[in-house]
Amino acid sequence: MCILDLNSLAFGLDREDEAPERDAASDLGRPPGDEGSVYGLIEALKRQNRELASEVMERSKLIASLNNVSPLPLEGITLDKVLSTILNNVLNCFGYYRGIVYLWDKKKENLSCYGTAGMSKDSERIVRSKPLNIYRHDCIEIRAAKSSTFTYVENPSEGPELTRHDLKISLQHGGRGSVLYVPLRSKGETFGIIGIERFPVRAERYPGQFRITEKDIKVLMLFVNHASIAIENARLYEQNQRKIDYLSKLQEIYHELNSMVDMDHLIEKILEGALTVSGATSGILWKCNSGSLCAEASSSRGYSNSLEDHPQAPLELFPFDELFKKQRAVRIPDVEESGVSLPLSQPKGSAIFLPIVYKDSVAAIIQLDHSDRGVFDDTATEVLKIYASQASKLIENMTLYNALLLEKRFTDNLRNSIAVGILITDAEGRIRSINPRARAICNITSSNLGNRPVESIFNKDNRFISDVIYETIHTNKDVETEATYNAENEALVLEISAFAVYDEEKKLCGVTTFISDITEKKRMRDSLNRMERTAAIGTMAAGVAHELRNPLSGIYAAIQTLLQELSLTDEQREIMDAVLGEADRMETLIHEILQLSKPINLNMVNVDVKEVLRNSVTPMKETIREKNITIVERFEHRLPAVHADPDKLRQVFLNLLLNAVQATPDGGAIELHAKSMNGKAQEGRSGVEIRVLDHGSGVSPQHLSKIFDPFFTTKNRGTGLGLTICQKIIEEHDGEIFVQSECGQGSVFFVRLKS
């Protein structure tokens, strides 16, 4: 073997105009956190490829002008095209027999053939399928690739310096002639070699004609000096294009995965996406259990055996231990050669394992297999790392989303089920949320209220709600108030509580308003207060009544005696009759007071309310006729019977009718309503509601709250106990009685009885 010392000819191999640093390629190793960074990486790689393509073309033109060879093709740049063009130019223009290009892998452990010229198909198949390893193959090619200058071997078929690997390679090629290897260098480092060969020197017909001379070496090194830049750029271009293809697939899959809302479905799609991105023939997703230190198969694709037996793998065995402890991908280029035994895998080929990290620990592992060896190269691994990182974030996001969804459902159920209206507005008074109860209380039927100003909804009888909200916004203070609201012919008493909501910077960001219908509560409270007052007054009045009844009886008896025994004038007799009339009125008052102070005995039967109402009108027909009053009946066709004392009910209705007749002007009308109760306004009460409605002068607000108080009356005559007794009778029936009235509009008395 003859090694020529022509280091002086190796000019320009470390020049400053070599391929520049490529940030996009290095960025690929840093998995982005979201789709946006993947998109940015794709764009960066595309920009870099445009620069690389331009540089390859310029270098091609320079090579062509210096060496009078054909330039590179202007379209469809690939590493194969660049290498094929360079090798063919070398062989055709410089008279070489065969040519070959080897390139180092990323770790500079394996030297792989990327291009040939002039070789037989068998020879090409052999060199392309069997990379040369720096540790296992001591041969001319490895030594040349480790060198920074050229390597020339005059006779690579025999000689003491040749190793058994050299002789084996020579035999594979059917013998070799003189070979020259020139390093391909970029950024001061050798990334491969280009080798050329001339006919064997023992060719006797042309002795010496096919030897490689110093001039040949000089010319070839000059050529390779420029060609290496084109090769490296084409190599980067092709790698980037692969990355772009990978990332484009990844982006499409990310779009699909990002729309998932079911965790099990997401896990299935993550595995399918990994198979699509990588081109793997089979795959499995392992769920890790740190407690049992075991990985259990969750989903698989492409294996002959199923997951019915739920295969498991101990996390302390390779490669799971590496993944679980160090949280990094593990590649197995040759499964058969590695000797790794897995519950599910291809018997031959390559495999890669990718961790899915959640909350700083490995939650799952993606295993991908391919029937061919060495499929998962650096580019594929880097892209799959990005994919695994995104899958981790998707699982984390899905977990957070499901937690938020559960919390939202709970909050929504709470808002929708609570018996209090909830209205949420922002700091400008725009509606953000309103629950069904608030809609029902305020009789709101509009479906789309989001972002509407609160005053556009609460602007009539319920304007007080928007007023309270704006008061809270302007004062930054909580506001509580009560207001009466007319809804569906019924006056509701609402309790409004508005609370200011502040953000983390203590700035007002909105108002939460609670709207409570306290109509029934207020009625019960007022009724209880009246009952307590009535009981107290009744007890006191009963004692007084007993004391008055005895002297009153004496006065009554004395007056009757005087009327019988004395001879009185007409004027005197009239006075005596007036005294007896007042005594009778006092007796009636005492009777009513005693009736108020003691429990009422009820004879409960099923009663037809319509019949009792009509019977109550009969005693008053004469008065009604005199005032020309019209009685309007508005009875529901089929009313349920109520369980009541008919005589006591008649007493109540008669009293209410008497008040209505007295309040109604001549020629007016009185309305009698009766309907079933089964609506929300009655809080689920089942029974009958009776209304006695007049169109008189009404009751002033200051008198309305006292109308059922004992001895309260606005009339010149009467005891002021009629409505008090009516209330007592209705309450003894476990019913309720109340009134709504407006000055100048008349009054409505409501009686509600259970069926």
KANORPE-V658283 format. One record per residue. N is the residue number from 1. RES is the residue in one letter. PHI is phi in whole degrees, -180 to 180 (* if undefined). BURIAL is 1 if it has 24 or more other ideal C-beta (glycine too) atoms within 12 Angstrom, else 0. D_LAST is the distance of its C-alpha to the last C-alpha in Angstrom with 2 decimals. Layout:
N/RES/PHI/BURIAL/D_LAST
N/RES/PHI/BURIAL/D_LAST
//
This chain:
1/M/*/0/119.60
2/C/-117/0/120.69
3/I/-102/0/118.48
4/L/-78/1/119.86
5/D/-91/0/119.78
6/L/-121/1/118.65
7/N/-60/0/116.21
8/S/-67/0/117.86
9/L/-87/1/116.47
10/A/-83/1/112.86
11/F/-79/0/112.44
12/G/76/0/109.16
13/L/-76/1/106.90
14/D/-120/0/105.11
15/R/-72/0/105.16
16/E/-77/0/102.69
17/D/-92/0/101.51
18/E/-76/1/99.62
19/A/-58/1/95.99
20/P/-72/0/93.79
21/E/-62/0/91.00
22/R/-118/1/87.80
23/D/-68/0/84.70
24/A/-63/1/82.22
25/A/-65/1/83.52
26/S/-72/0/83.26
27/D/-64/1/79.79
28/L/-62/1/78.57
29/G/-75/0/78.82
30/R/-104/0/76.20
31/P/-60/1/72.82
32/P/-74/1/70.73
33/G/-87/0/67.24
34/D/-154/0/65.66
35/E/-64/1/66.26
36/G/-59/0/67.82
37/S/-70/1/70.72
38/V/-64/1/71.35
39/Y/-61/0/71.54
40/G/-63/0/73.93
41/L/-66/1/76.05
42/I/-61/1/76.33
43/E/-65/0/77.49
44/A/-64/1/79.98
45/L/-65/1/81.40
46/K/-65/0/81.75
47/R/-63/0/83.63
48/Q/-63/1/85.84
49/N/-66/1/86.61
50/R/-63/0/87.67
51/E/-67/1/90.07
52/L/-63/1/91.32
53/A/-61/1/91.92
54/S/-63/0/93.88
55/E/-69/1/95.94
56/V/-61/1/96.66
57/M/-63/1/97.97
58/E/-64/0/100.16
59/R/-66/1/101.54
60/S/-61/1/102.17
61/K/-63/0/104.17
62/L/-65/1/106.19
63/I/-60/1/106.92
64/A/-63/0/107.97
65/S/-71/0/110.26
66/L/-78/0/111.89
67/N/-117/1/112.41
68/N/56/0/112.62
69/V/-120/1/109.71
70/S/-74/0/106.72
71/P/-74/1/103.75
72/L/-72/1/100.25
73/P/-64/0/97.89
74/L/-85/0/95.95
75/E/-128/0/92.64
76/G/65/0/90.53
77/I/-65/1/91.94
78/T/-137/1/91.51
79/L/-62/1/93.39
80/D/-60/1/94.82
81/K/-64/1/96.19
82/V/-63/1/97.72
83/L/-65/1/99.31
84/S/-62/1/100.53
85/T/-64/1/102.10
86/I/-64/1/103.77
87/L/-65/1/105.10
88/N/-64/1/106.38
89/N/-64/1/108.11
90/V/-62/1/109.71
91/L/-68/1/110.98
92/N/-74/0/112.10
93/C/-88/1/113.64
94/F/-112/1/115.17
95/G/73/1/116.24
96/Y/-95/1/114.20
97/Y/-90/1/113.42
98/R/-137/1/109.95
99/G/-142/1/107.32
100/I/-153/1/104.20
101/V/-126/1/101.63
102/Y/-113/1/99.88
103/L/-129/1/97.05
104/W/-71/1/95.81
105/D/-81/1/92.19
106/K/-62/0/90.24
107/K/-89/0/91.47
108/K/56/0/95.01
109/E/-109/0/95.00
110/N/-125/1/95.21
111/L/-108/1/97.51
112/S/-110/1/96.12
113/C/-78/1/97.93
114/Y/-114/1/96.34
115/G/-167/1/99.09
116/T/-139/1/102.30
117/A/-149/1/105.07
118/G/82/1/107.81
119/M/-93/1/106.37
120/S/-72/0/105.89
121/K/-62/0/102.35
122/D/-65/0/102.72
123/S/-63/1/103.97
124/E/-64/1/101.19
125/R/-61/0/98.54
126/I/-66/0/99.95
127/V/-69/1/100.16
128/R/-76/0/96.71
129/S/-89/0/94.97
130/K/-126/1/96.68
131/P/-63/1/96.38
132/L/-93/1/99.11
133/N/-99/1/97.95
134/I/-63/0/99.71
135/Y/-95/0/99.77
136/R/-103/0/100.57
137/H/-120/1/102.89
138/D/-92/0/106.21
139/C/-144/1/107.49
140/I/-57/1/109.13
141/E/-63/1/105.83
142/I/-65/1/104.09
143/R/-65/1/107.17
144/A/-66/1/107.44
145/A/-70/1/103.77
146/K/-82/1/104.24
147/S/-88/0/107.27
148/S/-98/0/107.29
149/T/-132/1/110.24
150/F/-76/1/111.48
151/T/-130/1/112.49
152/Y/-120/1/115.30
153/V/-125/1/116.35
154/E/-70/1/119.42
155/N/-137/1/119.02
156/P/-83/1/115.59
157/S/-102/1/116.67
158/E/-156/0/119.19
159/G/137/0/120.34
160/P/-68/0/120.00
161/E/-79/0/117.34
162/L/-78/1/114.90
163/T/-93/0/112.13
164/R/-65/0/110.89
165/H/-69/0/107.87
166/D/-61/1/110.28
167/L/-65/0/112.17
168/K/-65/0/108.97
169/I/-65/1/107.76
170/S/-62/1/111.20
171/L/-66/0/111.11
172/Q/-61/1/107.66
173/H/-91/1/109.08
174/G/69/0/112.19
175/G/91/1/114.35
176/R/-135/1/114.26
177/G/-93/1/116.71
178/S/-64/1/117.09
179/V/-120/1/113.66
180/L/-133/1/112.70
181/Y/-113/1/109.37
182/V/-118/1/108.47
183/P/-70/1/105.44
184/L/-97/1/102.54
185/R/-125/1/101.64
186/S/-153/1/98.98
187/K/55/0/98.28
188/G/80/0/101.21
189/E/-129/0/99.96
190/T/-83/1/100.85
191/F/-111/1/97.92
192/G/173/1/99.99
193/I/-139/1/103.38
194/I/-117/1/105.00
195/G/-120/1/107.74
196/I/-128/1/110.45
197/E/-144/1/113.07
198/R/-111/1/116.43
199/F/-56/1/118.34
200/P/-53/1/119.82
201/V/-67/1/122.98
202/R/-83/0/124.86
203/A/-62/0/124.77
204/E/-76/0/128.56
205/R/-70/0/128.74
206/Y/-129/0/127.69
207/P/-60/0/128.79
208/G/77/0/127.16
209/Q/-70/0/125.62
210/F/-108/1/122.04
211/R/-75/1/122.23
212/I/-93/1/119.78
213/T/-97/0/121.80
214/E/-63/0/121.19
215/K/-64/0/120.80
216/D/-59/1/118.13
217/I/-64/1/116.25
218/K/-62/1/116.55
219/V/-65/1/115.30
220/L/-65/1/112.44
221/M/-67/1/111.32
222/L/-63/1/111.33
223/F/-62/1/109.30
224/V/-68/1/106.85
225/N/-56/1/106.54
226/H/-81/1/104.92
227/A/-66/1/103.25
228/S/-63/1/101.46
229/I/-66/1/99.50
230/A/-63/1/98.49
231/I/-65/1/97.55
232/E/-63/1/95.51
233/N/-66/1/93.70
234/A/-65/1/93.05
235/R/-64/1/91.79
236/L/-62/1/89.43
237/Y/-59/1/88.42
238/E/-68/1/87.56
239/Q/-62/1/85.72
240/N/-63/1/83.72
241/Q/-65/1/82.97
242/R/-63/1/81.66
243/K/-64/1/79.55
244/I/-61/1/78.24
245/D/-62/1/77.36
246/Y/-59/1/75.67
247/L/-67/1/73.77
248/S/-64/1/72.72
249/K/-61/1/71.25
250/L/-60/1/69.65
251/Q/-64/1/68.15
252/E/-62/0/66.67
253/I/-66/1/65.19
254/Y/-61/1/63.89
255/H/-57/0/62.01
256/E/-68/0/60.30
257/L/-65/1/59.63
258/N/-68/1/58.26
259/S/-93/0/55.46
260/M/-72/1/54.25
261/V/-125/0/50.89
262/D/-114/0/50.95
263/M/-64/1/53.26
264/D/-62/0/54.27
265/H/-65/0/55.07
266/L/-62/1/57.03
267/I/-60/1/59.12
268/E/-60/1/59.98
269/K/-71/1/60.97
270/I/-63/1/63.05
271/L/-65/1/65.19
272/E/-61/1/65.51
273/G/-64/1/66.48
274/A/-63/1/69.14
275/L/-65/1/70.62
276/T/-67/1/70.71
277/V/-64/1/72.33
278/S/-86/1/74.90
279/G/76/1/75.71
280/A/-66/1/75.37
281/T/-88/0/75.29
282/S/-157/1/72.73
283/G/-166/1/70.53
284/I/-148/1/68.05
285/L/-113/1/65.60
286/W/-101/1/65.63
287/K/-95/1/62.84
288/C/-95/1/64.33
289/N/-117/0/62.98
290/S/-67/0/64.79
291/G/-68/0/63.46
292/S/-93/0/65.04
293/L/51/0/67.86
294/C/-141/0/67.25
295/A/-108/1/66.61
296/E/-112/1/64.44
297/A/-66/1/64.72
298/S/-105/1/61.57
299/S/-155/1/62.69
300/S/-147/1/65.95
301/R/-144/1/67.73
302/G/87/1/71.02
303/Y/-102/1/71.67
304/S/-73/0/72.36
305/N/-90/0/70.44
306/S/-95/0/66.67
307/L/-101/0/64.51
308/E/-62/0/62.97
309/D/-86/0/64.93
310/H/50/0/63.79
311/P/-59/1/67.32
312/Q/-128/1/67.84
313/A/-138/1/70.68
314/P/-64/0/71.66
315/L/-76/1/71.61
316/E/-89/0/74.85
317/L/-99/0/76.88
318/F/-68/0/78.50
319/P/-93/1/77.29
320/F/-67/1/73.84
321/D/-63/1/75.33
322/E/-63/0/76.95
323/L/-68/1/73.75
324/F/-71/1/71.52
325/K/-84/0/73.88
326/K/-100/0/75.52
327/Q/53/1/72.76
328/R/-139/1/75.27
329/A/-67/1/75.96
330/V/-126/1/78.34
331/R/-106/1/80.54
332/I/-122/1/82.30
333/P/-62/1/84.86
334/D/-137/1/86.03
335/V/-62/1/83.63
336/E/-64/0/86.31
337/E/-72/0/88.88
338/S/-70/0/86.48
339/G/77/0/85.71
340/V/-73/1/82.08
341/S/-109/0/79.85
342/L/-125/1/76.22
343/P/-58/1/73.40
344/L/-135/1/73.05
345/S/-173/1/75.87
346/Q/-78/1/78.54
347/P/-64/0/81.71
348/K/-135/0/83.84
349/G/113/1/83.46
350/S/-127/1/81.92
351/A/-149/1/78.67
352/I/-142/1/76.94
353/F/-123/1/74.18
354/L/-125/1/72.00
355/P/-83/1/69.73
356/I/-107/1/66.24
357/V/-98/1/65.76
358/Y/-137/1/62.39
359/K/54/0/62.20
360/D/66/0/65.95
361/S/-141/0/65.95
362/V/-77/1/66.47
363/A/-91/1/63.13
364/A/-155/1/64.58
365/I/-133/1/67.94
366/I/-97/1/68.85
367/Q/-108/1/71.71
368/L/-122/1/73.55
369/D/-123/1/76.35
370/H/-138/1/78.98
371/S/-70/0/81.48
372/D/-96/0/84.30
373/R/-82/1/85.85
374/G/65/1/85.75
375/V/-72/1/83.02
376/F/-86/1/81.06
377/D/-81/1/83.61
378/D/-61/1/83.28
379/T/-63/1/81.63
380/A/-62/1/79.03
381/T/-64/1/78.40
382/E/-63/1/77.93
383/V/-67/1/75.44
384/L/-67/1/73.53
385/K/-63/1/73.40
386/I/-60/1/71.75
387/Y/-62/1/69.33
388/A/-64/1/68.49
389/S/-63/1/68.03
390/Q/-67/1/65.64
391/A/-61/1/63.79
392/S/-60/1/63.41
393/K/-69/1/61.95
394/L/-64/1/59.63
395/I/-65/1/58.32
396/E/-62/1/57.96
397/N/-64/1/56.19
398/M/-64/1/53.93
399/T/-62/0/53.08
400/L/-64/0/52.35
401/Y/-62/0/50.40
402/N/-64/0/48.22
403/A/-64/0/47.67
404/L/-65/0/46.77
405/L/-65/0/44.54
406/L/-63/0/42.64
407/E/-65/0/42.41
408/K/-66/0/41.29
409/R/-62/0/38.62
410/F/-62/0/37.36
411/T/-63/0/37.47
412/D/-64/0/35.78
413/N/-62/0/33.00
414/L/-64/0/32.64
415/R/-63/1/32.65
416/N/-78/0/30.19
417/S/-95/0/27.74
418/I/-66/0/27.92
419/A/-83/1/25.13
420/V/-114/1/27.92
421/G/-73/1/29.72
422/I/-125/1/33.41
423/L/-125/1/36.10
424/I/-114/1/39.72
425/T/-127/1/42.63
426/D/-86/1/46.39
427/A/-69/0/48.85
428/E/-99/0/49.15
429/G/86/1/45.44
430/R/-91/1/45.04
431/I/-72/1/41.82
432/R/-105/1/42.37
433/S/-162/1/38.88
434/I/-146/1/35.25
435/N/-90/1/32.31
436/P/-58/1/29.18
437/R/-65/1/27.01
438/A/-65/1/29.52
439/R/-62/1/29.46
440/A/-67/1/25.67
441/I/-62/1/25.66
442/C/-93/1/28.63
443/N/56/1/27.65
444/I/-98/1/30.97
445/T/-109/0/31.53
446/S/-62/0/35.30
447/S/-86/0/36.28
448/N/-104/0/39.73
449/L/-110/1/39.72
450/G/-57/0/42.49
451/N/71/0/45.34
452/R/-86/1/43.99
453/P/-60/0/44.43
454/V/-64/1/41.27
455/E/-73/0/41.81
456/S/-76/0/41.72
457/I/-104/1/38.02
458/F/-103/1/36.89
459/N/-137/0/38.69
460/K/-124/0/36.34
461/D/-64/0/33.32
462/N/-103/1/33.41
463/R/-61/0/37.17
464/F/-57/1/36.77
465/I/-68/1/36.24
466/S/-66/1/39.66
467/D/-63/0/41.17
468/V/-64/1/40.10
469/I/-64/1/41.54
470/Y/-69/1/44.83
471/E/-63/1/45.08
472/T/-65/1/44.91
473/I/-64/1/47.53
474/H/-77/0/49.88
475/T/-99/0/49.65
476/N/57/0/49.27
477/K/-127/0/46.79
478/D/-69/0/43.16
479/V/-130/1/40.84
480/E/-130/0/37.40
481/T/-158/1/35.48
482/E/-119/0/32.13
483/A/-150/1/31.40
484/T/-100/1/28.79
485/Y/-133/1/28.18
486/N/-86/0/26.51
487/A/-130/1/24.75
488/E/53/0/22.92
489/N/62/0/22.55
490/E/-138/1/21.23
491/A/-84/1/23.56
492/L/-103/1/23.67
493/V/-99/1/25.68
494/L/-110/1/27.88
495/E/-104/1/30.19
496/I/-110/1/33.35
497/S/-128/1/35.84
498/A/-110/1/38.98
499/F/-122/1/41.54
500/A/-72/1/45.09
501/V/-114/1/46.27
502/Y/-117/0/49.98
503/D/-87/0/52.31
504/E/-65/0/54.97
505/E/-95/0/57.31
506/K/64/0/54.86
507/K/-100/0/54.40
508/L/-64/1/51.08
509/C/-118/0/49.86
510/G/171/1/46.29
511/V/-137/1/43.08
512/T/-106/1/39.82
513/T/-118/1/36.87
514/F/-102/1/33.47
515/I/-118/1/30.62
516/S/-115/1/27.52
517/D/-86/1/24.35
518/I/-106/1/23.93
519/T/-57/1/21.66
520/E/-65/1/18.80
521/K/-62/0/21.53
522/K/-67/1/23.35
523/R/-62/1/20.45
524/M/-64/0/19.78
525/R/-65/0/23.54
526/D/-64/1/23.98
527/S/-64/1/21.20
528/L/-64/0/22.85
529/N/-62/0/26.19
530/R/-64/1/25.12
531/M/-62/1/23.69
532/E/-65/0/27.00
533/R/-66/1/29.00
534/T/-62/1/27.09
535/A/-63/0/27.57
536/A/-65/0/31.22
537/I/-66/1/31.81
538/G/-61/1/29.97
539/T/-62/0/32.12
540/M/-66/0/35.23
541/A/-65/1/34.38
542/A/-63/1/33.60
543/G/-64/0/37.06
544/V/-65/0/38.64
545/A/-60/1/36.81
546/H/-62/0/38.18
547/E/-70/0/41.60
548/L/-80/0/41.38
549/R/-64/1/40.14
550/N/-65/0/43.43
551/P/-65/0/45.87
552/L/-66/1/43.62
553/S/-64/0/43.77
554/G/-64/0/47.56
555/I/-64/0/47.82
556/Y/-63/1/45.75
557/A/-67/0/47.93
558/A/-66/0/51.12
559/I/-64/1/50.34
560/Q/-65/0/49.57
561/T/-64/0/52.87
562/L/-62/0/54.81
563/L/-65/0/53.41
564/Q/-84/0/54.54
565/E/-98/0/57.93
566/L/-98/0/59.25
567/S/-94/0/60.68
568/L/-110/0/58.96
569/T/-74/0/59.59
570/D/-61/0/56.90
571/E/-68/0/56.50
572/Q/-66/0/56.20
573/R/-63/0/53.69
574/E/-65/0/51.59
575/I/-66/0/51.66
576/M/-62/1/50.66
577/D/-63/0/47.72
578/A/-65/0/46.59
579/V/-65/0/46.81
580/L/-63/1/44.69
581/G/-63/0/42.09
582/E/-68/0/41.91
583/A/-65/1/41.71
584/D/-62/0/38.74
585/R/-66/0/37.08
586/M/-66/1/37.81
587/E/-65/0/36.33
588/T/-63/0/33.08
589/L/-63/1/33.11
590/I/-62/1/33.81
591/H/-63/0/30.93
592/E/-68/1/28.49
593/I/-65/1/30.03
594/L/-66/1/29.68
595/Q/-65/1/26.03
596/L/-71/1/25.49
597/S/-88/1/27.40
598/K/-122/0/25.70
599/P/-59/0/22.23
600/I/-94/1/19.97
601/N/-85/0/19.35
602/L/-111/0/15.89
603/N/-107/0/15.41
604/M/-84/0/11.79
605/V/-143/0/10.82
606/N/-75/0/8.42
607/V/-121/1/9.21
608/D/-87/1/10.34
609/V/-62/1/10.44
610/K/-59/1/13.62
611/E/-66/0/15.34
612/V/-65/1/14.91
613/L/-62/1/16.22
614/R/-65/0/19.11
615/N/-66/0/19.96
616/S/-74/1/20.18
617/V/-75/1/22.76
618/T/-55/0/24.99
619/P/-64/0/26.68
620/M/-107/1/27.66
621/K/-61/0/29.15
622/E/-64/0/32.68
623/T/-65/0/32.38
624/I/-62/1/30.71
625/R/-68/0/33.58
626/E/-62/0/36.19
627/K/-92/1/35.09
628/N/55/0/34.69
629/I/-92/1/31.18
630/T/-99/0/29.19
631/I/-97/1/25.45
632/V/-108/0/23.98
633/E/-97/1/20.63
634/R/-127/0/19.07
635/F/-101/1/15.93
636/E/-66/0/14.62
637/H/-61/0/15.78
638/R/-117/0/12.85
639/L/-100/1/9.53
640/P/-71/1/6.43
641/A/-73/1/5.84
642/V/-111/1/4.06
643/H/-92/1/5.84
644/A/-156/1/8.81
645/D/-93/1/12.57
646/P/-61/1/13.56
647/D/-67/0/17.02
648/K/-67/1/16.16
649/L/-62/1/13.88
650/R/-62/1/16.91
651/Q/-62/1/19.17
652/V/-65/1/17.50
653/F/-63/1/17.52
654/L/-64/1/21.03
655/N/-66/1/22.27
656/L/-66/1/21.10
657/L/-67/1/22.66
658/L/-60/1/25.77
659/N/-63/1/26.21
660/A/-66/1/25.77
661/V/-64/1/28.31
662/Q/-67/1/30.69
663/A/-84/1/30.52
664/T/-85/1/30.94
665/P/-70/0/34.59
666/D/-56/0/36.01
667/G/82/0/35.31
668/G/-84/1/32.31
669/A/-140/1/28.76
670/I/-121/1/25.26
671/E/-107/1/22.39
672/L/-113/1/18.86
673/H/-114/1/16.47
674/A/-146/1/12.89
675/K/-149/1/11.67
676/S/-72/1/9.17
677/M/-107/1/9.31
678/N/-154/0/11.16
679/G/-104/0/14.49
680/K/-68/0/16.80
681/A/-62/1/16.79
682/Q/-96/1/13.37
683/E/55/0/14.81
684/G/81/0/12.53
685/R/-67/0/9.26
686/S/-105/0/6.38
687/G/165/1/4.23
688/V/-129/1/6.69
689/E/-112/1/10.14
690/I/-112/1/12.55
691/R/-126/1/16.24
692/V/-114/1/19.15
693/L/-118/1/22.30
694/D/-119/1/25.88
695/H/-117/1/29.20
696/G/-86/1/31.08
697/S/-80/0/33.22
698/G/80/1/30.47
699/V/-118/1/30.55
700/S/-69/0/33.15
701/P/-57/0/32.22
702/Q/-71/0/33.94
703/H/-92/0/31.83
704/L/-63/1/28.47
705/S/-73/0/28.10
706/K/-107/0/28.92
707/I/-65/1/26.81
708/F/-99/1/24.46
709/D/-72/1/27.50
710/P/-61/1/28.68
711/F/69/1/31.50
712/F/-88/1/31.32
713/T/-154/0/32.00
714/T/-108/1/34.06
715/K/-96/0/34.71
716/N/-74/0/37.83
717/R/-121/0/35.96
718/G/110/0/32.85
719/T/-89/1/32.05
720/G/78/1/30.04
721/L/-112/1/27.32
722/G/-60/1/24.90
723/L/-70/1/22.84
724/T/-64/1/23.29
725/I/-68/1/21.77
726/C/-58/1/18.86
727/Q/-64/1/18.25
728/K/-63/1/18.64
729/I/-63/1/16.13
730/I/-65/1/13.38
731/E/-68/1/14.48
732/E/-65/1/14.44
733/H/-87/1/10.66
734/D/60/0/10.74
735/G/-112/1/10.13
736/E/-145/1/13.07
737/I/-136/1/15.49
738/F/-154/1/18.54
739/V/-134/1/21.21
740/Q/-124/1/23.47
741/S/-154/1/26.79
742/E/-133/0/30.27
743/C/-61/0/33.37
744/G/82/0/34.38
745/Q/-113/0/31.23
746/G/102/1/28.71
747/S/-133/1/25.42
748/V/-130/1/21.74
749/F/-100/1/19.15
750/F/-106/1/15.77
751/V/-126/1/12.69
752/R/-120/1/9.61
753/L/-126/1/6.47
754/K/-78/1/3.76
755/S/-87/1/0.00
//
